[in-house]
């Protein structure tokens, strides 16, 4: 590749998609570790949530999200959704010609590197847990590690509702977490981008001896490594830009998006990639 | 209309759509009160839930669902989803040339007819409550009735999770319902098709003095009236047929659908009306 072309790619934005706004927790970590990078975020809020849908549907949605971001000229794609990462990654890597990073592998790698008991817990949406993606990723790294998984379907609506602490949330967390707490795990992977918002409650239920792995942090750190290694870091950027697109904008999403990102979002644009303006033909 | 044509319409099925499987509670009541009618059900499980999405998106989804059912030759459309009823009904009635029945008006009419204190409570999803559809429908019937509304976003995921009773669900119900319990209402409208599954818990929190209005029952009863009045009842049907279509089929939906309908579903077909097999162009 010649130098001007390489520079053009370096200056291109990082694309991030999620089923909704949960992926903003990944953007938050990206901004922390790569402040010089431009970021384009797409939240597929018209079709959220992915966690209860079939693999076939999740793959189709992931492809249309990726096509939108590719049309914006991104240099690297982050699938900031555990469900989509667990189901769509092979298909996306096969179809598109840019680096594609999911949130599963970075979380799995971190968990495998810190466990001492050789027992790791993973929590996530029903789709993520049913896919066994974390279990497989961890066993690929070290086949002697035992993985205990638990789907926690109410955690996403609890985070959306803003009930991140308090007695009700603790009781629900106990109901989900007590069975894996008693297995001897010393690491728990928060396998859903919404779950870091419930970190304090999860910590309270699990106790201080257990390390919580936040996939968002690990993913940001892996992206930094890849861009460095490929010499693709954007070094000329004093004023990095961030663009936020949603496939549907409702009051609910606007009111919680800032909480997920940890800063105020200046502007969100609505984009129609799912045929809501033109009715699909039968 | 000539007699053979009228007979053909009489024998046509009733079409029912919902954002997911909650509308099966309406089908259950339809089967009870109109056992001779054929029913075609469409659950838009690829795009569920509607309750947190924008009005514009909900209207577009409602239109594509209706087009699918019309293509199946239905004689009457039931919008068995409170969110879609509250937002899309005027637009559907305007666009399509068959009777369109929502779940809001039957529930509102029943509530207005039984209240003695003139104070009615309404619970539903954020979209239904924000639309003020029940409030308006009740005030249109009797402008002196006071309506107290409360969105209960966690009730749908609780019903889906199967946590319909028990201490956690009661605590959540108290959190939502205590504020409207203290207003002097004597009727509470269950303004979401999922909520009848939580009826026992809601009854426990609200007490026996308060009448619970189940929109599903009232809707079935209104449909019977309309078909009788229009002379459109199917009277020649000894073996009524029921067809179930979903826009996405996942394990989660299959396992709970039977619980909503109250009987085993023999066959569910997956139908692509939302462009999941062919990726939408940008």
Boltz contact constraints between the chains, C-beta under 6 A:
constraints:
  - contact:
      token1: [A, 46]
      token2: [B, 57]
      max_distance: 6.0
  - contact:
      token1: [A, 47]
      token2: [B, 47]
      max_distance: 6.0
  - contact:
      token1: [A, 52]
      token2: [B, 252]
      max_distance: 6.0
  - contact:
      token1: [A, 53]
      token2: [B, 248]
      max_distance: 6.0
  - contact:
      token1: [A, 53]
      token2: [B, 250]
      max_distance: 6.0
  - contact:
      token1: [A, 54]
      token2: [B, 248]
      max_distance: 6.0
  - contact:
      token1: [A, 54]
      token2: [B, 250]
      max_distance: 6.0
  - contact:
      token1: [A, 57]
      token2: [B, 46]
      max_distance: 6.0
  - contact:
      token1: [A, 57]
      token2: [B, 248]
      max_distance: 6.0
  - contact:
      token1: [A, 57]
      token2: [B, 276]
      max_distance: 6.0
  - contact:
      token1: [A, 60]
      token2: [B, 276]
      max_distance: 6.0
  - contact:
      token1: [A, 63]
      token2: [B, 279]
      max_distance: 6.0
  - contact:
      token1: [A, 64]
      token2: [B, 279]
      max_distance: 6.0
  - contact:
      token1: [A, 64]
      token2: [B, 280]
      max_distance: 6.0
  - contact:
      token1: [A, 67]
      token2: [B, 282]
      max_distance: 6.0
  - contact:
      token1: [A, 68]
      token2: [B, 282]
      max_distance: 6.0
  - contact:
      token1: [A, 71]
      token2: [B, 282]
      max_distance: 6.0
  - contact:
      token1: [A, 126]
      token2: [B, 252]
      max_distance: 6.0
  - contact:
      token1: [A, 153]
      token2: [B, 161]
      max_distance: 6.0
  - contact:
      token1: [A, 154]
      token2: [B, 157]
      max_distance: 6.0
  - contact:
      token1: [A, 157]
      token2: [B, 154]
      max_distance: 6.0
  - contact:
      token1: [A, 157]
      token2: [B, 157]
      max_distance: 6.0
  - contact:
      token1: [A, 161]
      token2: [B, 153]
      max_distance: 6.0
  - contact:
      token1: [A, 161]
      token2: [B, 154]
      max_distance: 6.0
  - contact:
      token1: [A, 168]
      token2: [B, 171]
      max_distance: 6.0
  - contact:
      token1: [A, 168]
      token2: [B, 172]
      max_distance: 6.0
  - contact:
      token1: [A, 171]
      token2: [B, 168]
      max_distance: 6.0
  - contact:
      token1: [A, 172]
      token2: [B, 168]
      max_distance: 6.0
  - contact:
      token1: [A, 248]
      token2: [B, 53]
      max_distance: 6.0
  - contact:
      token1: [A, 248]
      token2: [B, 54]
      max_distance: 6.0
  - contact:
      token1: [A, 248]
      token2: [B, 57]
      max_distance: 6.0
  - contact:
      token1: [A, 250]
      token2: [B, 53]
      max_distance: 6.0
  - contact:
      token1: [A, 250]
      token2: [B, 54]
      max_distance: 6.0
  - contact:
      token1: [A, 252]
      token2: [B, 52]
      max_distance: 6.0
  - contact:
      token1: [A, 252]
      token2: [B, 126]
      max_distance: 6.0
  - contact:
      token1: [A, 273]
      token2: [B, 282]
      max_distance: 6.0
  - contact:
      token1: [A, 275]
      token2: [B, 275]
      max_distance: 6.0
  - contact:
      token1: [A, 275]
      token2: [B, 280]
      max_distance: 6.0
  - contact:
      token1: [A, 276]
      token2: [B, 57]
      max_distance: 6.0
  - contact:
      token1: [A, 276]
      token2: [B, 60]
      max_distance: 6.0
  - contact:
      token1: [A, 279]
      token2: [B, 63]
      max_distance: 6.0
  - contact:
      token1: [A, 279]
      token2: [B, 64]
      max_distance: 6.0
  - contact:
      token1: [A, 280]
      token2: [B, 64]
      max_distance: 6.0
  - contact:
      token1: [A, 280]
      token2: [B, 275]
      max_distance: 6.0
  - contact:
      token1: [A, 282]
      token2: [B, 67]
      max_distance: 6.0
  - contact:
      token1: [A, 282]
      token2: [B, 68]
      max_distance: 6.0
  - contact:
      token1: [A, 282]
      token2: [B, 71]
      max_distance: 6.0
  - contact:
      token1: [A, 282]
      token2: [B, 273]
      max_distance: 6.0
